Amino acid sequence: MLRIHFTAEDLARTRVAGTIGAAAETYYGLEMLCSRTLPLPFRRWRATVAGRLGDDAGPLTALLPARGPGLDLLALAGDSPDIDHAVETLLRAPRLRMRRELEPVAVGPAHTGWARAVADGDADSRRLLAAGLVACHRVAVAPYWAASRSRLDVVRAQYARTFLEGGVDALLTALSPPLVRWRPPVLEIRHPRPVEVHLGGRGLILAPTLFSWRQCSLLYDPYDEASVPRLTVPAVTDPATGAALWQPMDAGAGDPLGSLLGRTRAAALRMAADGCSTTELAARLGVSAAAVSQHTKALREARLITTSRRGGSVLHLTTDLGRELADGSRQHRTA
């Protein structure tokens, strides 16, 4: 049992994240892909992905331990939902942090020398690791990332509604009943061994996670007392939810949403599920900022997105109606 102890200050500082990031999700997905058993909601995904990983994915696969802790890519690559940003963070990660994260990972004898070079800050070895991350993400995550982010956003919205209606106490109570039990002031989580964690006023970040099944994980940096621990909570909880995710976003045929709105506008609607600025949408869609403004204006007038100003930029976010439309289209394609 994992027991997380809260103070009043911790409860006030508890918040929800949209994702643990593209890099960490890719590593979790690779772990699931290589596991001996696979939950039903992910079997279609593995059947599609398993034979497509090439040798270029080998550097990341080499860091999957047969036992013990795996690599914490959240600590090394950050929580950006964009894989390019995650790679930039990974390449800039301090050498000491890289060494601390790699040392507990039980790497096979054939890869020990290379892993040591990565830990020691060798630039070529680190770039090889980054290339392996990109290769795995391109095959295992990228084709499904828009739908996945939509699902993660739905879970986050559910958390937000629960919090608004009943406060943090209601949120922790309803978090994931089969796995988590809130017995104030302690959050008890199913775990293979007894662990006691005192948040000490830092609070807790709740992060819905795609490639996880009936398992929560506590991620934190033991060397940084100021870092806020993150509790990952499965976003896929049943076979039907999983089945709706594994339709590649580039499969344009039979996409009713694309036929209705146009492929670019439909893609913008899906991308806005986790919140995107105009600049981010332009970069991901491969169009100009002016074109994005036209698309978002049409979506906003149809009440499919909202637009709000954040500092010097604007944030576009899918509404409940927009999410229902995108999810219904995805389920139609899956059927």
KOLGUKOL-361421 format. One line per 8 residues: their letters; for each residue x, z, y of C-alpha. Coordinates in nm, 2 decimals, decimal comma, always signed. Layout:
N
A) X:Z:Y  ...
% end
This chain:
335
MLRIHFTA) +0,00:+0,00:+0,00  +0,12:-0,09:+0,35  +0,00:+0,16:+0,60  +0,03:+0,08:+0,98  -0,01:+0,38:+1,20  -0,17:+0,33:+1,55  -0,17:+0,53:+1,86  -0,42:+0,49:+2,14
EDLARTRV) -0,16:+0,28:+2,32  -0,11:+0,06:+2,01  -0,49:+0,00:+2,00  -0,49:-0,10:+2,37  -0,21:-0,35:+2,30  -0,35:-0,51:+1,99  -0,41:-0,88:+2,04  -0,47:-1,21:+1,85
AGTIGAAA) -0,24:-1,51:+1,83  -0,35:-1,86:+1,76  -0,08:-1,94:+1,50  +0,25:-1,81:+1,36  +0,39:-2,15:+1,46  +0,46:-2,49:+1,30  +0,80:-2,38:+1,15  +0,68:-2,06:+0,98
ETYYGLEM) +0,37:-2,24:+0,85  +0,59:-2,51:+0,70  +0,80:-2,25:+0,52  +0,49:-2,07:+0,39  +0,36:-2,41:+0,28  +0,68:-2,49:+0,10  +0,66:-2,15:-0,08  +0,31:-2,23:-0,19
LCSRTLPL) +0,41:-2,58:-0,30  +0,69:-2,44:-0,52  +0,49:-2,15:-0,67  +0,39:-2,16:-1,04  +0,03:-2,09:-0,97  -0,18:-2,23:-0,69  -0,52:-2,11:-0,56  -0,80:-2,36:-0,59
PFRRWRAT) -0,84:-2,43:-0,22  -0,48:-2,57:-0,20  -0,47:-2,78:-0,52  -0,58:-3,10:-0,36  -0,32:-3,05:-0,09  -0,04:-3,00:-0,35  -0,15:-3,30:-0,56  -0,11:-3,51:-0,25
VAGRLGDD) +0,21:-3,36:-0,12  +0,41:-3,26:-0,43  +0,57:-3,60:-0,51  +0,64:-3,70:-0,15  +0,91:-3,45:-0,06  +1,25:-3,63:-0,07  +1,61:-3,52:-0,07  +1,60:-3,47:+0,31
AGPLTALL) +1,38:-3,17:+0,25  +1,64:-3,01:+0,03  +1,81:-2,79:+0,29  +1,49:-2,59:+0,36  +1,40:-2,59:-0,01  +1,74:-2,44:-0,09  +1,64:-2,13:+0,12  +1,35:-2,05:-0,10
PARGPGLD) +1,46:-1,74:-0,30  +1,38:-1,69:-0,66  +1,31:-1,32:-0,57  +1,32:-1,10:-0,27  +1,25:-1,18:+0,09  +1,24:-1,53:+0,22  +1,36:-1,68:+0,55  +1,17:-1,56:+0,86
LLALAGDS) +1,13:-1,88:+1,06  +0,90:-1,71:+1,30  +1,20:-1,51:+1,42  +1,43:-1,81:+1,42  +1,21:-2,09:+1,55  +0,93:-1,91:+1,74  +0,56:-1,95:+1,72  +0,52:-2,29:+1,89
PDIDHAVE) +0,26:-2,51:+1,72  +0,48:-2,81:+1,81  +0,75:-2,88:+1,55  +0,99:-3,04:+1,80  +0,98:-2,72:+2,02  +1,03:-2,51:+1,70  +1,34:-2,72:+1,61  +1,49:-2,67:+1,96
TLLRAPRL) +1,44:-2,30:+1,93  +1,60:-2,29:+1,58  +1,91:-2,49:+1,71  +1,95:-2,24:+1,99  +1,89:-1,92:+1,79  +2,17:-1,67:+1,85  +2,43:-1,66:+1,57  +2,38:-1,29:+1,51
RMRRELEP) +2,01:-1,33:+1,46  +2,07:-1,63:+1,22  +2,31:-1,42:+1,02  +2,07:-1,12:+1,00  +1,79:-1,34:+0,89  +1,99:-1,53:+0,62  +2,18:-1,24:+0,47  +1,88:-1,09:+0,27
VAVGPAHT) +1,78:-1,43:+0,13  +1,90:-1,47:-0,23  +2,03:-1,83:-0,22  +2,13:-2,00:-0,55  +2,50:-2,04:-0,63  +2,50:-2,41:-0,55  +2,40:-2,35:-0,19  +2,58:-2,03:-0,11
GWARAVAD) +2,86:-2,20:+0,08  +2,63:-2,40:+0,29  +2,40:-2,10:+0,37  +2,71:-1,90:+0,47  +2,81:-2,19:+0,71  +2,46:-2,18:+0,86  +2,48:-1,80:+0,91  +2,83:-1,83:+1,06
GDADSRRL) +2,70:-2,07:+1,33  +2,83:-2,41:+1,20  +2,65:-2,66:+1,41  +2,64:-2,94:+1,15  +2,50:-2,70:+0,89  +2,23:-2,58:+1,13  +2,13:-2,93:+1,22  +2,10:-3,01:+0,85
LAAGLVAC) +1,86:-2,71:+0,82  +1,66:-2,83:+1,11  +1,64:-3,18:+0,96  +1,51:-3,02:+0,63  +1,24:-2,83:+0,83  +1,13:-3,15:+1,00  +1,12:-3,34:+0,67  +0,90:-3,07:+0,51
HRVAVAPY) +0,67:-3,05:+0,80  +0,63:-3,43:+0,82  +0,50:-3,45:+0,46  +0,34:-3,11:+0,39  +0,19:-3,00:+0,73  +0,18:-3,27:+1,00  -0,09:-3,49:+0,83  -0,32:-3,19:+0,82
WAASRSRL) -0,21:-3,00:+1,13  -0,49:-3,10:+1,37  -0,76:-2,98:+1,12  -0,55:-2,67:+1,04  -0,52:-2,57:+1,41  -0,89:-2,62:+1,44  -0,95:-2,38:+1,15  -0,70:-2,13:+1,30
DVVRAQYA) -0,89:-2,15:+1,63  -1,22:-2,09:+1,46  -1,08:-1,77:+1,30  -0,93:-1,66:+1,63  -1,27:-1,72:+1,80  -1,44:-1,50:+1,53  -1,19:-1,23:+1,60  -1,26:-1,26:+1,98
RTFLEGGV) -1,63:-1,23:+1,93  -1,60:-0,93:+1,71  -1,37:-0,76:+1,97  -1,61:-0,84:+2,26  -1,91:-0,70:+2,06  -1,75:-0,39:+1,92  -1,39:-0,34:+2,05  -1,07:-0,32:+1,86
DALLTALS) -1,22:-0,07:+1,61  -1,48:-0,33:+1,50  -1,21:-0,60:+1,49  -0,98:-0,40:+1,26  -1,28:-0,30:+1,04  -1,39:-0,66:+0,99  -1,04:-0,81:+0,97  -1,03:-0,89:+0,60
PPLVRWRP) -1,23:-0,65:+0,39  -1,08:-0,74:+0,05  -0,73:-0,70:+0,17  -0,74:-0,46:+0,47  -0,91:-0,13:+0,53  -0,93:+0,04:+0,86  -0,92:+0,42:+0,83  -0,85:+0,53:+1,19
PVLEIRHP) -0,58:+0,56:+1,30  -0,42:+0,39:+1,00  -0,47:+0,03:+0,89  -0,42:+0,01:+0,51  -0,32:-0,33:+0,36  -0,28:-0,43:-0,01  +0,09:-0,43:-0,08  +0,31:-0,42:-0,39
RPVEVHLG) +0,49:-0,11:-0,28  +0,43:+0,19:-0,04  +0,54:+0,12:+0,31  +0,48:+0,33:+0,62  +0,50:+0,16:+0,96  +0,46:+0,33:+1,30  +0,40:+0,09:+1,58  +0,52:+0,34:+1,84
GRGLILAP) +0,32:+0,20:+2,13  +0,42:-0,16:+2,08  +0,08:-0,27:+1,96  +0,01:-0,53:+1,69  -0,04:-0,91:+1,70  -0,30:-1,04:+1,45  -0,21:-1,40:+1,34  -0,44:-1,61:+1,12
TLFSWRQC) -0,22:-1,81:+0,88  -0,30:-2,13:+0,70  -0,07:-2,13:+0,39  -0,17:-1,78:+0,26  -0,42:-1,67:+0,00  -0,55:-1,32:-0,03  -0,23:-1,18:+0,11  -0,13:-1,03:+0,44
SLLYDPYD) +0,23:-1,00:+0,56  +0,38:-0,78:+0,84  +0,65:-0,97:+1,03  +0,88:-0,79:+1,27  +1,24:-0,77:+1,38  +1,39:-0,45:+1,26  +1,68:-0,49:+1,50  +1,46:-0,53:+1,81
EASVPRLT) +1,26:-0,21:+1,88  +1,07:-0,39:+2,16  +0,94:-0,67:+1,95  +0,58:-0,66:+1,86  +0,50:-0,67:+1,48  +0,27:-0,95:+1,36  +0,02:-0,91:+1,08  -0,06:-1,25:+0,92
VPAVTDPA) -0,42:-1,28:+0,79  -0,54:-1,57:+0,56  -0,74:-1,82:+0,75  -0,85:-2,00:+0,43  -1,08:-1,77:+0,23  -1,28:-2,00:+0,00  -1,25:-2,34:-0,17  -1,50:-2,51:+0,06
TGAALWQP) -1,29:-2,42:+0,37  -0,98:-2,54:+0,20  -1,13:-2,87:+0,09  -1,23:-2,96:+0,45  -0,86:-2,93:+0,56  -0,69:-3,18:+0,34  -0,80:-3,51:+0,49  -0,49:-3,66:+0,66
MDAGAGDP) -0,55:-3,71:+1,03  -0,40:-4,06:+1,01  -0,67:-4,17:+0,77  -0,87:-4,36:+1,03  -1,11:-4,53:+0,78  -1,44:-4,36:+0,75  -1,39:-4,13:+1,05  -1,73:-4,10:+1,22
LGSLLGRT) -1,59:-3,89:+1,51  -1,34:-4,17:+1,59  -1,62:-4,43:+1,57  -1,83:-4,22:+1,80  -1,58:-4,12:+2,06  -1,29:-4,36:+2,00  -0,97:-4,26:+1,81  -0,78:-4,13:+2,11
RAAALRMA) -1,06:-3,93:+2,25  -1,14:-3,79:+1,90  -0,78:-3,69:+1,86  -0,78:-3,52:+2,20  -1,09:-3,32:+2,10  -0,92:-3,20:+1,78  -0,59:-3,12:+1,95  -0,77:-2,91:+2,21
ADGCSTTE) -0,89:-2,67:+1,94  -0,59:-2,45:+2,00  -0,57:-2,52:+2,37  -0,35:-2,79:+2,53  -0,24:-2,88:+2,88  -0,28:-3,23:+3,02  +0,10:-3,28:+2,97  +0,09:-3,16:+2,61
LAARLGVS) -0,20:-3,39:+2,53  -0,03:-3,68:+2,69  +0,29:-3,62:+2,49  +0,10:-3,58:+2,16  -0,13:-3,87:+2,21  +0,14:-4,10:+2,35  -0,06:-4,19:+2,66  -0,02:-4,13:+3,03
AAAVSQHT) -0,14:-3,81:+3,21  -0,39:-4,03:+3,40  -0,54:-4,15:+3,07  -0,57:-3,80:+2,94  -0,75:-3,70:+3,26  -1,01:-3,97:+3,19  -1,05:-3,86:+2,83  -1,08:-3,49:+2,91
KALREARL) -1,33:-3,56:+3,19  -1,56:-3,75:+2,94  -1,52:-3,47:+2,68  -1,59:-3,20:+2,95  -1,90:-3,38:+3,08  -2,03:-3,39:+2,72  -1,96:-3,02:+2,69  -1,72:-3,07:+2,41
ITTSRRGG) -1,42:-2,90:+2,59  -1,37:-2,67:+2,88  -1,09:-2,70:+3,14  -0,94:-2,40:+3,32  -0,64:-2,36:+3,55  -0,35:-2,16:+3,42  -0,08:-2,12:+3,69  +0,04:-2,47:+3,79
SVLHLTTD) -0,13:-2,65:+3,50  -0,47:-2,68:+3,34  -0,57:-2,58:+2,99  -0,82:-2,78:+2,78  -1,00:-2,59:+2,50  -1,26:-2,71:+2,25  -1,60:-2,55:+2,29  -1,82:-2,43:+2,00
LGRELADG) -2,01:-2,75:+2,01  -1,69:-2,95:+2,01  -1,56:-2,76:+1,71  -1,88:-2,81:+1,52  -1,87:-3,18:+1,59  -1,50:-3,21:+1,47  -1,55:-2,99:+1,17  -1,87:-3,18:+1,07
SRQHRTA) -1,68:-3,51:+1,09  -1,39:-3,37:+0,88  -1,63:-3,24:+0,61  -1,80:-3,58:+0,60  -1,47:-3,76:+0,55  -1,38:-3,51:+0,27  -1,71:-3,56:+0,09
% end
